[in-house]
Amino acid sequence: MGADRLIQFHRYEGFDREMHVHIHNELDQYDTPMDHAAWDAAGIAGHRVTIGSTPEEFLAQAETVKALIAPTRGMKKLDLFAAPKLRLLQLTSAGVDSLQPFDRIPPGVIIMNNRGVHGDKAGEYALMAILMLVNAMPRLATAQRRQHWRHELCGVARNHRLTVVGLGSLGGAAAMQASRLGMQVTGVSRSGAPHPHCARTVTNAAFDAVLAETDILLLACPLTPETSNLLSAERIKKLPVGAGVINIGRGRLMDEEALLDALEAETLGGAILDVFHTEPLPPGHRAWTTKNLIVTPHMSSDDPATYNTLTLQIFRKNLEALAAGDKAPTAIDRTLGY
């Protein structure tokens, strides 16, 4: 074992032995609380587990908590600096943009997300959205609301070009589903590394060059300072007339007002948006009545039947890696923001 491995092992020493794990549930209409049955089903043995749903319940346990499992919005209500032994934070979400600049989290705490949990559901949602755009469903829904019989003939998916921005679990699953339809898929990622379900991949720096060759653009990347307003007003204009847009990443990846303007002007053919600048989307927001737009309420990637089980399985894999002296597979790089 090399010197680096020894240092890393000692840094993570103790994560394979009994420690105090606290699960914080945010009790609202969206989440199914984690309970002891879910913990037992994940096969994580040898640790003391407490469960709570309020900041007071966390504080009552904080003195000995070494690992915390919590949703992002719930974690922000907790005083993590009141837990002197805290070393691990397992988030029950993939996106961490709302936590930046991470000043609520003590510097020595390893932050881990649950990326990978959302892939299957996101892939199916993307497939649905792609087929809806190919078949002009946003335009036909607008015509239906106006009681207008709009006869529109549409082609098949394999003759459309899809560009996927972000090739993690969400974008990768979308690319897989699209490739099964025979679509020409271009992937855009930070590294530009080849992807098995993309005919080609390019780096973020080449994003502008592929816009003119895009029939459907799908945003699935994390929100970081680098990707904020990635789909700007100028880039929306570079898409072909009649192109479609899908966003399953974060609302602030795009210039929302410019996108809605393009839909109203019918320079874009349609859009299916699952995320917005303000959520929940408030009554009276123009998106509710924008032409050729389908709105879904940030639900593209969550399967309630498997979400907690898969999240705890990821936590178990993170623990196993740390116990072996390796990096947790879903550890967040605070500098990169994902």
N, C-alpha and C positions, 0 to 999 in steps of 0.2 A: 504493500500500500504506500503510495507516494506521499510526500509531505503535504501537498494540497488536500489530498483525500483525508489525511489525519486531522488537519485543521478543520475541514468541513464536518467531519464526523463529530468532533468534540463540540463544534458550534451547535449541532442539532442533538447532542446526546440527551437521552431521557425521553425522547418522543416515542420510543418503543416500550416504555414502562408505564405504570399507572400514573395518570395525571387527571386533573380536574378539567372536564369539558363542560362548558355551559352553552346551552342552546337557547337563543332568544327568538321567540316567535313574535312577529308583528301581526296582531289579530285584526284583519280587515276582510273585506269581501273577496280579495284576490287570492289569498294564500290559504293553503291547507297546513295547519300547524304540524311541526315535527313533534313526535311523541316517543316514548320509550320503546314502543313496538317497532317504529320505523328504525330507531337506533339498533335494536336487537337484530332486525332483519338485514341490516347492512354488514353484520358479522365483524364489528369492531369490538374486540374484547379487551378487558383489563383496565378500563378507565372508569373513574367516577363521573357520572353524568347528572347534571341538574338542568332543569327546564323552567323558563320563565317567560313572561310576556310584558313586563314593565321595567323601567329603569330601576325602580326600587328593588325588584327581585334580583336584578343583576348586581346592584351594590351590595346586597346581603351576601352574595357569593364571591364578590370581586377579590377578596384578599387571597384566595387560593386558586383562582381560575388561571389556567395556563393556555387553554384553547377556547376560542369563542366561535360559535356558528351563528350567523345572523344575516338577515336580508340587509341590503344597502341602506334603505331608508330607516329601518329599525336600528341599525348600528349607529347611525348619526345621532340618535337620542341618548346614547350611552356614554358615560364618562370612562373611556378606556384607560385613562391615566390613573384611575382609582384601582386598577388591577395591576399590582407591581410585578406579578409573575407572568403576565400575559406574554406569550411568544408567538401564538398562531391566531390568525383571523381567517376563518373560512367563510366566504360570502356565499349566499345562496342566490347569486346572480352572476352574470358574465360581465356586464358593463360596470366600470368603476369610475366613469367620468364625473359623476356627482360627488365623489370623494376627494377629488383633486383640490388643493395640492397635498392631500393626505395629512394635513396638520392635526386632524382629530385622532390620528393613529400614532402611538409612540414609535419612535424611529426603529427600535429593535424588533418590532413585530413583523413577521412574515405574513404578507397579505396574499391570499389565494382566492381565485374565483371558481365558478363551477362550469367553465367553458367545456363544451362537449355535451352537456345535458340537452341543449336546445336544437341540436342538429336535425333529428328526424322530423320533428314538428315543423321547423323552419323550412326544411326541404319540401314538405308537402304543401305548405302555405305558398312558397315560391312557385311551385308547379301550378297551383290553382291560379295565382296572380298572373303568371305568364300566359296561361291558356285564356284567361279572361281578357287580357290585352290583345292577344292574337285574334280573338273573336269579338272584339269591339264592345265588350260588355259595359265598360264605363259610359261609352256613348249611348248605348241602347238603354241603359238605366236612366240617363238624363232624358232621353226621348220618352221613355215610359212615364216619368213624372209629369211630363208635359202633354201626355196623352197623344203623342205623335207616333204614327206608324212609320218607323224609319227602316226602309228595306236596305240592308247593307250586306254585301257578300264579302267573305273573309277567306284568307288563305290558310295554310297549315303551318304549324310551328317550325317544322324543319327548314322552312324557307326564310326564317327570321334570324337575325344576328343579335345575340345577347352579350352584353358586357356586365360582368359581375365585379364590383369593387369591394375587396375584402374577401380573402379565401380561407378564413377560419372555419369553424364548425357551421356557421350559418351560410356563408357564401359558398363554401365547399359543397354543402348539401344541395344548395340551389343549382350549382354547376352540374352536379351529378344528375339531378332530375332533368335539367335542360338537355344534357348530352344524350340521355335516353330517348328524348324526343327527336334527336337528330339535329338539334340546333347547332349553329356555329358559335361556340362560346369563347369569348376573350376574357381572361382574368386580369384584374389590376390589383397589385399588392405592393407592400413596401419593398419587398426583396425582388419581386419579379421572377421568383423561382418557378420552374415548371409545375403544373398541377395535372393530375391524371384525368380530370374531367374537362380540361380546357384545351382547345386547339392551339392556343398561344397564351402566353402571359407577358405582361409588361409591368414596369415599375410605375409608381405614382407619378413620376416625372413625365411619363409618356401618356398620361390620361387624356390630355387634350387631343392628341393625335388620333385616338380611337373613337372619339365622340361622333365624328361624321359617318362612321361605319357602324353605328349602333342603332338597331331598331327598338330594342328594349334595354333600358339601363336599370340595374338592380344594385342598390346600396346596401351593404352588409358589413361595413367596417366599423371598428371602434371609433368613438368620438374622442379625439385628442386635439391639442392645439394645431397639429399638422393637418387634420382632416376637417376641422370646423369650417363650415361654408364651402366644403369641397365642391359641391354642385352649385356654383355661383350663378348669378344672372347671366354673366358672359358665357359660361359653359352651357347653360340651358339653350342659348341661342345657337350653339354649335351642333346640337342634336338635329338630325333630319326632321323636316316637317312631318308630323304624324307619329313621331316616336312616342314610346311609352316609358313611364318611370315607375319603379317599385322601390319603396324604402322600408326595410325591416331593421335598420341599424339604429340611428338616433335622428330626431327631428332636425337638430342643428348641423347635420351633415349637409343640408341644402338651404338655399335661399328660399324660404317658404313662400314669401310674397311673390317673388319672381316666378316661381313654379305655378302658383295659382293664377297669376296673370297670363302665363303661357297657355294654360288650360282654357281660360276664358276666351283668349284670342284664337284658340284652336290651332296654334302652331305646334302644340303637343297633341297627340291623339288621345291620350288618356293617362291616368295615374292611379295607382293603388298604394295608399300610404297607411302604414301601421303606427307611425311615430310622428310627433309634432313638436314644435318649439314649446308649447304649453300643454301640459297634460294634467288632468283630463281636458280635452278640447272643450272650451267653454261655450255655453249657449250663445248664439249670435255670431260666433266666429264665421268668417266668410267661407271656410272650407266646407261647412255643412251644405252649402248651396252652390258651390263652384261646379261648373259644367264638367262633365266627363271625368269625375273623380269618385273613387270608392274609398270611404273612410272605414278603417277598422281600429278598435280601441286598444292598441298595444297588446295584442294577443297572438301574434304570429308564431311564437316560438315555445310556448309553454304547454306541456301535457300534464294536467293535474294528477293523472293516474300513476305517473312514473317520476315526477319531478323530485320529490323528497328522497326517494330511494336512490336515484341516480346521483343526486348531490352528495349523499352520505357515502356512496361508493367512491366518488371522486375524493372526498375527504380521507377515506381509508387509504387510497392509493398515494395521496400526498403524505400521510403518516408513514406508510411503508417506505417510501423513497427517503424521507428525512431520517428514519431510523437506520437506513443503510448508508447514510452519509451523503446522499445525493440531493439535488435540488428538487423541490416539490414540482410536479409536472404542471400545475396550474398557478404557480407563483407569479405575482404581478411585478413587473419592473416599474418602480415608482418614477423613474426618469422618462420612460416611454409612455407610461400611462395605460398600459394594458399587459 
